[in-house]
C-alpha cells in the first residue's frame, strides 16, 4: 500500500481504514485503496488457514467478486427522476445499471461506524444439542433501536456532504430502517423525514416520533410509501436513502459479517434472513472475500420469496406479498444493487413456512431468553424445519437481526408456536347437560395433568339431543406425547369429540 496517499485528503479515511483492517485480518496481504475517481476492484483474498481451498475454488471465488468499472457513489447523480407515467426513480437503484458494492466499501463502513453502533455478542446457542449443529447466534437485535438496520443507516448518514446533511434525508420504511435513520439522524443533527405505510406497527411509528423525526403515515403498502418519500425528496431537496439497496446501506450491513468473522472461528455457514437483499449482500461480500469456503445461505418467508424468484429469473422480479409473521422480509422486489452484489456469492436459498417461524420465535424465547421478531427468527426456522440438514455437525452462525415485535403479535406468535408444537390443544366434546356433566370433563382433563386455559359451552347450535351440551376447551400440555395421551382418554370416554388439528390441516403433520 502506498502510504504517501495519506497526504491526499480525499483518501485519508480509506487508507486509515485499510490499516485498521490489516491489524484485524493479517491474512490479507494487500487491499487496493481506490481514489475518488479511479476504477475500484475487489481483490481476491488468500485462502484462510481454517479452510482447505483448491486453486480452482480461489479462481472461481475471485471471478465472482471482480467488480467492473464504475463510478463512486458520490459521483453518481442523485437527483430523483420522473418517468413518463409519473412514477419516480431512485438514481442509485436503477434496473440494468446496478452499483456493485466492494469489500473496500465495507471496511470503510466498519471504520466509520465503529463508535456509533454496538458490537453485539455472538454466542453458542442452547439449540445446538437439539439440532445436531454447533449454532452461534449473532444478537444484533441488541442494537439501540433493536435491529441491524443501524449499521447501514449510521454509515449512510455519515457519508453525506455538509449540504445534504443541512437539508435532511427521507426514506420509506415499515419500521426498522425508519427507526435506525431517526435515531442516528438525531445523534448527528440531521433532519429526518420517514414515510411509513398505514400497515406499519403503531409501536414503531411512535418510536420514530420519539426521536424527533417527521413521520408521514401514508400509502397502503411499501410501494406507495416509497413513491411518496421520493416525491418529498424531489420537492424539498432531501436526500433519499433506500432502506436496503442504497450502496452505503449495503456496505454498512456488511459490517455485521466482519464482526462475525472476528468473533467466531472455523465457520462453515452463515444463514442470513433475506428480504430486500441488503443484509445478505453485505454479509456475503465480507465473508466470501475473507473466507471463500464459508457457505452463505439465504432464508425467505414463503409469503414473499422475492430473492428466490430473482435468482430463478436472473434479475429482480416483483412478487405478490401476503401477510406474514416475518414482515421485515416482505419486500416484493429485491434491490438491484443488492442482487448484483449478492447473487454470485449466495450458495443456497431456502423458503420457510409461517408455522416454523412461529416455532422459532417460541424456541428463542424459551431456550435463549431472546425476544426476536419473525424476520430475525427465520434463519433458525429453516433449521427447525429440516431444510438444512446437510449442515449437521457443522459450525453455523445465525444473525438474529431484529427484535422489534409488537407485544400483541408476540402473544399470537407464542400461542401459534405452542399450537404447532403440539402443546396447545383445542377440542370440542359433547357431554351431558345434566348437573355434573362439565365437572366430570374437567376432572378427567385434570387427572391427565393438563391445564385448561379456556372453556366455553354451547346449547343452541347442536344437533344431538336437548339434554346434551357442546363444550369447547383450550388446554396446555407438556409436549406432543402428553397431547396424544389426552386425546386417547377423551376418545375412550366420549362418543363425540373433535380436535383442533382435525379442523385445521395446517397443524396435522406436526401434531400427529
Secondary structure, DSSP 8 states (H G I E B T S, - for coil): --GGGGGSGGGHHHHHHHHHHHHH-TT--------SSS----------TTS---HHHHHHHHHHH---S---GGGS----EE-TTS-EE-TTS-TT------HHHHHHHHHHHTTTS----EEE-TTHHHHTSEEEEE-GGGSTTSBTHHHHHHHHHHTS-HHHHHH-EEEE-SSHHHHHHHHHHHHTT--EEEEE-TTS-HHHHHHHHHTT-EEEE--SSHHHHHHHHHHHHHHH--EE--TTTSHHHHHHHHHHHHHHHHH-SS--EEEEE-SSSHHHHHHHHHHHHH-TTSEEEEEEETT--HHHHHHHHTS---------S-GGG--SS--HHHHHHHTTT--EEEEE-HHHHHHHHHHIIIII-----HHHHHHHHHHHTTTTGGGTTSEEEEE--B----HHHHHHHHHHHHHHTT-EEEEEEEEE-STTHHHHHHHHHHHTT-EEEEEEEESTT-SS-TTEEEEEEEEE-SSHHHHHHHHHHHHHH-SSEEEHHHH-GGGHHHH-
